[in-house]
Amino acid sequence: MEKFETFSGIAAPMPLVNIDTDMIIPKVFLKSIARTGFGANLFDEMRFNRDGTEIPEFVLNKAQYRKSQILIAGDNFGCGSSREHAPWALDDFGIKVIVSTSFADIFFNNSFKNGMLPIVLPQEQVDVLMADAEKGENARMTVDLEAQEITTSDGDVIKFEVDAFKKHCLLNGLDDIGLTMEKEASIDAFEAKAGAARPWV
Amino acid sequence: MSPKTLYDKIWDAHVAHEADDGTCLLYIDRHLVHEVTSAQAFEGLRMAGRKVRAPEKTIAVPDHNVPTTEGRDDPAQMTEESRIQVQALDTNAREFGVHYYPVSDVRQGIVHIVGPEQGWTLPGMTVVCGDSHTATHGAFGALAHGIGTSEVEHVLATQTLIQKKSKNMKVEITGKLKPGVTAKDITLAVIGETGTGGGTGYVIEYCGEAIRDLSMEGRMTVCNMAIEGGARAGLIAPDETTYAYVKGRPHAPKAGAFEQALEYWKTLFTDEGAHFDKVVTLKGEDIQPVVTWGTSPEDVLPITGVVPHPEDFEGGKVEAARRSIDYMGLTPGQKLTDIEIDTVFIGSCTNGRIEDFRAVAEVVKGKKIKDGMRAMIVPGSGLVRAQAEEEGLADIFREAGFEWRLAGCSMCLAMNPDQLSEGERCAATSNRNFEGRQGYKGRTHLVSPAMAAAAALTGKLTDIRELM
């Protein structure tokens, strides 16, 4: 996994609540057995007409948001299915950070596994960022994970919380499986103990 | 010792390692696998030269892409991409040596129906699958939830998940249900109450007399949609109903071991005085047959209601409701029972079990579906199909005009050929009414099996109580 570095980027406003995984990547695109290439179909049904032409009103089709790296979204982002294709599609498009008042649990976890940072903030602060994002491409925000800060284009600094272990993994680009395998002795010991207590499992 | 919830007990029994910050390695007893979310995980193992740590605890079955029409062994029934995905599961299951039910096996079906049916799911276990509706297995008092593909790979390699504990939430349904009200109405009514984000960060324990009175099939329906309320998992404490269901299933403990297991299972309940971080209580007798009007499972109303006005809501939901009503082609103030439908889908991991089909048969026996109606019944597994045929239900369905299909996820998410066309409107027993879920620009109203059956007969969303 790539390390998460501090960056400044364009933020796109998507104030809609309950943006679900079927909106992020419709199921017709889940048939690939690769992890890459999903960005072309990110938000497919909201972004394109059936003939493949763009729907100009959709935020990521607007000239100023085509290279967005940050998404400021409405409540309960990523609800629905467990498909990791959702964060894969966002990542492939170039979105590294999503800010909302809340995220669905599985989507939230899946994002971290792909070097992306979902940030939960109170409504008032999301409103500030949403207003900043509305300004378009000249309003670049800076996301500093180490300091746990987002800086708006006006220089306002908003602090955010992040799980310490997840932060450590993102900053260092660590692979979860490798980390867990270092604890193999604990897993072996657990299996022996649980196998004796619950042999039918 | 301080009193514990059921969730606390299962969690504590599965922590293989705990770091200072509370991050745990949770041991996984059963890992269910299907074709859509596993190919990249197996490929990851292959590239790293890793093997599946516990193939004997890993169960694979193709379900999302498989056609549900006769003669589906003919590869021409699948698109090239679907075929590749199913073949990848076939290859991976055999190469890594996990339990496998291929399309040709009568036991094949939706992963969340096959697991319990085969006795893989047992009380007190941890169960995961790369599928959000893994919550279904919580009906057995198993801690069960969906995971992403990276986590699928993690479980395959290590048989553990990196987790932090969720909070405890109690959802109590007191008293008795009124006639015509089912497990599906309970679970939708709860989401209507809490919202789709209301369970975020929690594991729900469902309890109360109305839950106790449910069969295992009904309990699975309730837990299945815990995820639609945002919860990581839903749980129901095991009892005599659970033990009776489990006993004698192919992978349930056999004589001797069963008694030992039973002794343990009887400790799986929430202790008196245990702490819940959130409590929601509904009266069973207040719950009515419900339908969804919008494009979020929280858009729930009693069938006697009317389509709401966007202004009835607050905050971001105003715009979301406006968008939903427009997408669904409805008018605020319109009676729900005036909404005409052209398609009925009965099946899915929510309502694809034998009890669901008995409920449908009771409504449609000796009757005909409305002219021009496309109505499809898709069993959750090959064994459910066989049982329905043995009980004579399949004949009732065919005579009424339903298409009687082979097992799979089918039109719940429409990854196989079973899809809605643009503008078609469906009464569905599945779990999601998202935009495009059942097909591009298709419109979905979530209902119970009996309500779906009633709609098939009348051609409109219908109050089942009027047909009773």
Interface residues (C-beta under 8 A of the other chain):
Chain A: P15 L16 V17 N18 D20 D22 M23 P26 K27 V28 L30 K31 S32 I33 A34 R35 E45 R50 G74 D75 N76 C79 G80 S81 S82 R83 E84 P87 S102 F103 A104 D105 I106 N109 N110 K113 N114 D163 A164 F165 D176 I177 L179 T180 M181 K183 E184 S186 I187 A189 F190 E191 A194 R198 P199 W200 V201
Chain B: A13 H14 A16 H17 A19 D21 T23 L25 Y27 D29 V36 T37 A39 Q40 E43 A48 R50 R53 N65 T79 E81 S82 I84 Q85 A88 L122 G124 M125 G130 D131 S132 T134 H145 G146 I147 G148 T149 S150 E151 E153 H154 A157 T158 Q159 T160 I162 K164 S166 G195 T196 G197 T200 G201 I227 G230 A231 R232 P253 A257 F258 Q260 A261 Y264 S296 E298 G315 G316 K317 E319 A320 R323 L413 A414 M415 R432 F434 E435 G436 R437 Y440
